[in-house]
Amino acid sequence: ASKTGFSTKVVSYKVVLPASRAGEPLNGVREQLNWMLAKYVPQLDSIVLSYSNIRFLEESGTMLNESPFVIFPIMVQLLTWMPQPGMVITGTINMQSSDHIGVLLYNTFNASIPAERIPRGTYKWVSSAERNAIADTLSTADDADALEESEEAEHKEQTGDENANEGEFQAETSLGEWVLRDTEEALVSVNGGMITFTIVDVIKMNDLISVVGSL
């Protein structure tokens, strides 16, 4: 495998098709290969991204006894991806909480950097309450505006306004953010929200993988 985890593999594969599809085996083969795309395939120990150069190894398929299925041996070229521990990779921050940073890799795969893998000498978690307290301290809005906003918020709560409910939901899900300890700059503001980390573990679960990283 390469340093990025991408590789090209030429593999032999036995495709089993219903006898009703034996007259158009290429379409049947493509359907089965399409099912493998973006999934972890244990036999390959990789995620299949694409396929090409399908080649039938026999002129016709083989039907076993009275079976209603036909076997077509093929060879196919696969583009695969499989991250490995120790690999350094860059992705986009797409989720934050006090216990982890969620990262999207290649706009497709998810990774997680748990809090214990985030060095506290460089980064720190700042809750929304702390951010709001800082903002309130620096705010220059007069008391009348603040009172008006408070009354409006109270009115929305009493009337069950949908927008108020939506705001409440956002407040519950926006719990805070990770920042650089020295500058207080939000991590999502550094490098356009991109983050580089080291993979420490790859957990394989059925046809999915979970990438665990460390800063």
N, C-alpha and C positions, 0 to 999 in steps of 0.2 A: 504494500500500500504506500501511497505517496504521503508527503508531509501534510497534505490537505485532507487526506482520507478518501479522495476520489481515485477510482481505478477502472480499467476496462478489462472485462473478463470474457473469454469465449468458452461457453459451456455446452455440454450435450445434455439433452433434456427429453424425456419421454412424455409426450402430450397424449392424454387419453380423451378422445372425443366420442360423443354419441354417434352411433352408426348413421343417423340422419344427417350428420354434418360431414360425413366422409367424402362427399362430393365437392366440398369447398373447405378443405383442411386448413388453408392459409388463414381464412377468416376465423376459424375455430382456434387456431394457435394464437392469433393476435388477441383474441378475447381472453385467453388464459394468461398471456403475458401482461395484458393491461391490468388484470386483477393483481399482479405482483407489484405494480408501480407504487413507489413511495411507501413501501412496506419492508420491514425487516424479514429477510428470508434466512432461516437458520442454516439451511444447507449451504448457503453462500456466505454466511456470517456477514451479511451486508444488506444495506437498503438498496433496492433496485430503482434507479432513476429513469432509465430509458433502455430501449433495445433496438437492434438493427441487424441487418444481414442474416435474416432467417434462412436456413438451408435444410431441406429435407434429406435425411440420410438414406432413405429408401424410396423407391418410386411409388409405392402404395403402402398403406397401413396394414397392420396385422390384427386380425380378429381372433381372439382366443375362444375355441370351442363354440358354445352357443351364446357367448357374451354379446350384449347389445352395444358394446363399446369397441372402438378401433384405436390401436396404439400407433402413433407416428413419432419415430425417433427424429429429433432435429438437432441442429447446432445453431446457436444464436450468440450474438455479441451484446453484452450488457454493460451499461455504464452504472457503476455502483458507488456508494459512499458509506464509509464506516469509520467514525471517529475512534481514536485510541487514547488511553491515558497518557499524559505527557505532551500531547499535541497542543500547540498554541493556536487559538482561533479567535476570530473577531465576529461579533454579532451586534444586533440592535436591542437596546433595553426596551422591553415591552410590558414589564410589570415590576412593581416594587412593593415590598412589605418589610416589616422589621426583621423577619426571619429569612428573607432571601431576595435575590434579584433575578427576575426572569429575563431571558435573552432569546431572541429569535435569530436563528442561523440560516443564512442563505434564503431568507424570506419564507422558510418552509419548516425547519425543525426547531424544536424548543429545547432550551437548556436552562439549568437553574444553578445559581451560585448561592449556597446556603450561608447564613450569617456567620457561622463559625469559620468560613473560608474567606471572609472579608476582613482584611487587617484593620483593626480599630485605630492603629496609629496613623492611618492615612485617610480612612473614611469614618463617617458616623451617621447614624440614623437620626433624622429630625422629624418629629411627629407634626401633624397638621396643627395641633394645639400650640406647639412651640413656635411654628411659623406664624400662626395668627397672632400670638402674643407679641412677637417681634414687629409684625406689621402694625399692630395696634399702638405700640410704643412710638413708632416712627410716623404714624398717621397724622396728617394735618387737617383732617376733616373736622368741621365744627360740630358741637354737640347737637345742634338742631338737625343736621343731616343724619347723624347717628340715631337720634330718637325717631326720625321719620322712617328710617330703614327698619328699626326695631318694631315699630307699629305695623309696618307693611308685612313683615315676616309673621307677626302674631296674627294678623288678619288672614293671611294665607293658610296658616295652620288651622285656624278655626273653621274656615270655609272648605278645607280639604282640597285646595287648589292643586291641580295636577302638576303644575310647574314646581310648586313648593315640595311636593312629594319627590319629584325627580331630583331636586336639589338636595333633599335629605339623603336620598340614596347615594348621590355622588359624594356627600360628606362622609358617609359610612364606608365607602370603598376607597376614598382618597385619604389614606391614613398617614401619609407622610412621604418622605423621600430620603435617599442616601445622598450625602454631600461630601465634598472634600473637606477634611477637618481644618486644614490651614486657611482656606479661602472662603469656606461656606458656600462654594459654588455647587449647584445641583449637578449630580452625576450625569443626568440626562442632557445637560447643557454642554458637557465637555465632548469634544470631537463629534458634534452633531448627534449625540445619543448613542454613538458606537462605543463598544467596550471590548477590550482584548483580555482574554483570560486563558488559564491552563486547564485542560480537561484532566480531572482526577479519577473519574469513574464513568463507565458506560453501563447502564442497567438495561438488560434485555428482557422484555416482557411480551410474550407471544409474538405478534408481528410489529411491535413498536420498540423503540429504544428511548431511554431517558439519559440525557447527558448532564453530568454534575461537574461544575467547574470551581476554580479557585483563583482569586485575584493575587 
